Amino acid sequence: MPASAKHLQKQVSELRDLLRRHEHLYHVLDAPEIPDAEYDQMLLRLKELEAQDPSLVTPDSPTQRVGGKPREGVVQARHSVPLMSLDNAYSEEELRDFDRRVHESTGKERIDYVAEMKLDGMSMSVIYESGMLLRAVTRGDGTIGEDVTENARTIRSLPLSILPAALAKAKLPEAFEVRGEVIMGRKGFDRLNLEREKDGLTKFANPRNAAAGSIRMLEPSVVAGRRLDYYAYALLANGRVPAAVHAKVLETLAALGFKVNRSWRHCQDIDEAVAFCREWESKRDSLPHEIDGVVIKVNSIALQEELGATAKAPRWAVAYKYAARQAETTVLDIQVQVGRTGALTPVAILEPVALGGVTVSRSTLHNEDEIRRLGLRIGNQVIVERGGDVIPKVVRVLPTEETESLREFVMPAQCPVCGGMVVREEGEVASRCVNVNCPAQLKESVLHFAARKAMDIDGLGEVLVDQLVGKGLVRSVADVYQLAESKLVELERMGEKSARNLLAEIQESKSRSLARLIFALGIRFVGERTATLLADAFGSLDALAKASLEDLEAVFEVGPKVAASIHSYFREPRNMELIEGLRKEGLQFTQERKAARSASLAGKTFVLTGTLERWSRDEAKRRIEQSAGRVTASVSKKTDYVVAGSDPGSKLEKAKELGVPVISEQELEALLR
């Protein structure tokens, strides 16, 4: 190796180690030694050095936290050992009942416990091999979760690799598993909800929902900006705990570089555990993150194994849940906000009141039915609560003899944002604005319109749509077809090549089928299959728009609820303005009407697994549905056939367990014929 190459390699290695050290100090130990700006400069320098010789880039480099996109669709993975939930205790008496059961089951006179904060987040398992992060999987149903590796890599408190010295000291095998909780801190949660409120989006109810929604659904670049955290609480090697006591597990995890909640305590008996619960109930608002209780675990791993588990939860642990915090206040007004799906949500404007360390002045009321159930009128005194949902809710109305000053709430007939028509379909609890160009729901409408199974406009993702709507370049879905290269290149992270590629994708989308256009319009309850049925039945968008309720209900699989939604959509003048705008852009408004469909597979449910030789999964799904069959994602007792291609996954095993017939692609062809 030339001297210059050796020097570059040495520079990269030293800078990488230094960055890892500062990452650990800041994100794990909460003890930063340098300002953020200095860290950012070091990271930029590492990127520049790695760019000089890409062969020096390693998967665990600090520059590789934000990598590729998540895999398309939900990729499932099976846990090595079930990742169970915990039984709950809601009083000290129930905690002592748990202790009594442990003593009776083990026959031991003395049982010591470990008490840990019950973090309000989402459980996630991470697997390491040869010291490198290999896979991250959500809890899911406890047996099978979702692979979220690319998004998990963006969490800076989650090590991408483990130092060899730490591995050697822990005496772990080549592959091991760490379990923990993905959370969002209070400051990050408040900042995210403030941004969503400014953008006209529905706020997250609590940090748990925000963390789970982020790690499972978004682009890695977006997840990285949400500053998620990962706290480890369990360690497995070859499916077993590699320690004699749980306290040692927590110490080992910290030594390996994982973030462990430092407030855990080794308790000599249940009395000390109860005292720990009392102590933190009064101090929990001082923490930088939400907790909703304390987890009490038997310390001895041998006793844990002896106690075992029920079908749902281990017998050696219990979650002590804190009671929700409540306060009394007055409802000053009820306002209506419009969410990203067009749903109108009444919000109580409250006399400000201190509750759980924050001042509360607003509370969601969900819908009209909830207001009627509470018997709530403007001016009532009420009890508000902050429990698992950080966003407070009104739990009851206090009785009063003074009624003259109270006012009834009436849901508006027109959208308070755009003035569009508001409808409440039969059987629905929510009233909705049906104008898809309503500013409150425009971003979501554009994202749906551009989705892969709709108009398939690659590159028109969440970050770009935020910019387009925010800068006023898109005020209607149809404005997507009016975008100009000169305006696109002015946007953040949008160069000339990216702009030209996007415009080419937009132009190509004009040739998409009528069925895909109907689906792209975002009509409530109209999915891909229904859109195809409608396109086949009416042959044109104009005929569909003019259809009566009776005409719509006559279409195969379209019931009264779906028909009413379609009918309402085309009776909203602003939606018809959108239709005319799309017509002018030359989209496909017609197709040849198809004869009545073959119903050879009517009433039959199929699940597809593995790689098919002749068709893609989408094509196989389309053919099954054309013959009146139905395709679902998971195997159950109601499944009629599992179609197995090469390299089938866990669905094949599930089919065999349940006795569901498994057929080949050729046998499916025979059924279709």
Secondary structure, DSSP 8 states (H G I E B T S, - for coil): --HHHHHHHHHHHHHHHHHHHHHHHHHTSS---S-HHHHHHHHHHHHHHHHH-GGG--TTSGGGSS-S---SS--EEE-SS------EE-SHHHHHHHHHHHHHHH--S---EEEEEEESSEEEEEEEETTEEEEEEE-TTSSEEEB-HHHHTT-TTS-SB--HHHHHHHT--SEEEEEEEEE--HHHHHHHHHHHHHTT----SSHHHHHHHHHHHS-HHHHHTT--EEEEEEEEBTTB-SSSBHHHHHHHHHHTT----TT-EEESSHHHHHHHHHHHHHHGGGSSS-EEEEEEEESBHHHHHHH-B-SSSBTTEEEEE---EEEEEEEEEEEEEE-TTSEEEEEEEEEEEEETTEEEEEEE--SHHHHHHHT--BT-EEEEEESSSSS-EEEEE---S--TT-B-----SB-TTT--BEE--TT-S-EEE--TT-TTTHHHHHHHHHSTTTT--TT--HHHHHHHHHTTS-SSGGGGGG--HHHHTTSTT--HHHHHHHHHHHHHHTTS-HHHHHHHTT-TT--HHHHHHHHHHHSBHHHHHH--HHHHHTSTT--HHHHHHHHHHTTSHHHHHHHHHHHHTT---B---------TTTT-EEEEESB-SSS-HHHHHHHHHHTT-EE-SS--TT--EEEE-BS--HHHHHHHHHT--EE-HHHHHHHH-
